[in-house]
Amino acid sequence: MLYELGYVSLDVQYIDGTKIESASNRYTFVWRKSVERNKLKLEAKVGNIIQQIEKRIQDDNRAAEETPTPINSKKLKEKIQELNAKEKQSREQQKQVKELVKHQAKLEEYEHHVDTLGNRNSYSKTDPDSTFMRMKEDHMGNGQLKPAYNVQISTENQFVTNFGIYQNPGDTSTFTDLVDTFEEKYDRQSSEIVADSGYGSEQNYDYMESKGIDNYVKFSYFHKEQKRTFKNNPFLTDNLFYNHDGDFYICPMGEKMERIGTTHRVSDRG
């Protein structure tokens, strides 16, 4: 309707985002590193107990020093049922089986955390869809880590023409999906995009070029490169003299710096 009335042309998108705090408790966090570390410790502990039991009842001939194979909660449950089905168990074995039952519940909990995290590094137990993100600083200048969502919007002439809600805190990685959903909504793509340096990345520039979109999107170092401290620093790669014919740099001491190799880096979005 706005397009038909001439309020928007859909030829340009002004893109920005903001983080909206979740209504969940900020102290119900789950961190990937902590879960993975504790899960590995528990798997090793469970493996050692099973190894001790099997050694006593001579179910297999594995050497005592052999590293236990990691076990998931489903296999552990089957193993506990198998051990309980045996008629004769020493008091020590009964004690170890009880310990395994306790560990099986904890292992299930860790596996649930890993599944809920997906490719994220954190989530809130009371709002599993939210991710812990660094919010705007408070009045004391402290950065706040809170469960939140990254809300992205495209606007034109002060009207919201597109939006997306994301679990990842970085604006850079939300960009291509937001622009794709614009095209899906309107069956057309805008010819121009305007955004701040939070969206400036090689991947996003390549994407816009492939779509034939003119962009006014700063790269992350745009303002930094304008500063005198940046321009006058002789040790920065950008300020070194480069010889195109010989493919080498000259260091501030006048020494020749030979090219030693090429590295390839893959972003989180592939």
Secondary structure, DSSP 8 states (H G I E B T S, - for coil): -HHHHTS--SSEEEEEEEEEE-SS-TT-EEEHHHHHHHHHHHHHHHHHHHHHHHHHHTS----TTS------HHHHHHHHHHHHTSS---HHHHHHHHHHHHHHHHHHHHHHHHHHHTT-SEEETTBTT-EEEEE---TTS--EEEEEEEEEEEEETTEEEEEEEESSS-SGGGHHHHHHHHHHHHSS--SEEEE-GGG--HHHHHHHHHHT-EEEE--TTHHHHHSHHHHT-TTSGGGSEEETTTTEEE-TTS-EE----------TT-
